[in-house]
Amino acid sequence: MEKDFISQLRLKLRDNGISLTDIDFILTFISPSQMDENLWVMDNKAYKELAEHGLWEPLLKATRELGGGDWGHL
């Protein structure tokens, strides 16, 4: 299931006009949760890094379009 989400997210981001380089950059911050195999977590510094590169909103949009919720950040 985990690879399906990442594959779908990758395709959705690409469909939304995000470059492959930026998609790879986004995915460096995302990993499977150690507590629940059905959840994905994001590195704490992700929000700042992705926002600085203009990629935070596209990630939220793609995640919502796939039926997911918001990514948390500190």
Secondary structure, 3 states (H helix, E strand, C coil): CHHHHHHHHHHHHHHCCCCHHHHHHHHCCEEECCCCCCCEEECCCHHHHHHHCCCHHHHHHHHHHCCCCCCCCC
